[in-house]
Amino acid sequence: MTPEDFEGKNLVELLDMLEPVPEPAAISMWPQTQGWLFLLLVVGLLALWGWLKWRDHHRANAYRRAALVALNDAGDDPVRIAEILRRTAVIGFSREAVAGLAGQDWLRFLDRNCAQGGFDSDLGRKMIAAPYQSGATDEVPGLQALAKVWVKSHQAEGAA
């Protein structure tokens, strides 16, 4: 452009003659170095490994959640609690290790695998005697709470 092109024009007309500023190229969101790609891969693999471990743990403890629901429904009924504890122990331990236990041996087994203990007491004796009593069995206050502690805290065979 020559200087004559600018004569007699006001500021607005001069500004209209300006060419627009070119826009820069779009910035890529893809990592530019291999280090970031490697870090992304490692973080992704760690997240997958953590999710798989959580899923395995969740599946392995499904029997505990089912037992806790059953205990809530059982109240302090010693017969139902005894059945629930026996089923839970058979799942968490081998059938051979649990099925033959009765009486004091069963109570000692429960105490050995409980964080709190307390089955080898009056509560436990009432629980093992209840199925053999004629007529309606009386509820045993505190037995449900003790059974819940055992279900939550026992270390099943093969558990790390």
Secondary structure, DSSP 8 states (H G I E B T S, - for coil): --GGGGTT--HHHHHHHS-----------S-SSHHHHHHHHHHHHHHHHHHHHHHHHHHHTHHHHHHHHHHHHHTT-HHHHHHHHHHHHHHHS-HHHHTT--HHHHHHHHHHT-SS--SSSHHHHHHHHGGGSSS-----TTHHHHHHHHHHH---TT--
